[in-house]
């Protein structure tokens, strides 16, 4: 579903990505692993159209999106890609329900449709009784599940996650990992996840090892 061809990225004289080639099929969880500074987050940001490569192309369902205008890219990102980060980035002044609805409003959905979709997700994620609570009233695990709901609200083709369980305790981390696999199994959701969690990576459909800006051969399948 996603194909990256010869992606290169430098920051000044520092070459971060040195020619990345990869394919992400639909309905799988791919983990990106590697030491700090290897280029994992940079690659994830380029796959998510949050950053542009210096050279190379990103294809999405065989369509080259690298030539999109800024507005086309923003519309594409809103429709097709969900994001989950290490820190939930929920807006403190809004309720859990309102936080999840925001991407749907940006996509032009009506208030009724956005809230209906959000409440369906909350039911699935065990958050129904937390819909009207603000982030300060939620536990760490609940905040991250709200962030997952926000990532899913527009029915994205892929969810990109950067250390989504890195700020959680062991119980909540395990719960989040189980949830991601359940979303893959129940809905065929595609995930690309940067992680330092070896147990999670070992359970994913594929591990992408990055070292010094290139993908190491012999990735686990």
C-alpha angles and dihedrals in degrees: 000000000000122000126182119195123197095328113190128180133174134180106208107308093341112102105208102170117029105187113324120194120179145141127215114198123207120270099021137111113230120188122207112208136174143115122299109282094024092118101258099132092040089055092047091051091051092048087050093049090240089119133028122232119234088233139352132062140265118212122196115193087343092306117121105230095177092093096052118125118244092261093045089050093050092049091047092049092050094049103037109028132060122194132208119180135190089257113047096230092207115165106249097213093057131072122246089258093051093047092055093045094057098084089047091053090049088053090055098254118153120251090249094051093044093050093044091053092045094051090049089054092046090053090052093045096045094247102115094113091048098055096106096041122105120231092260088062095053131085120241092259092048092050091053092048088052087052089052090051090051090052091052101042096096095046093249121202091225137015117213117200130187111202091322093177097037094103097044133093120246097268095048091042091055091046092052093048091051089050093054092052090046090053089051093049098041100040107015089244116177119224134187109189133184106211144162090197106109094192092055093044092050090054095050124098092249138005118216109202114203121193125171093345099309135090111252116231122246098048116183114259 
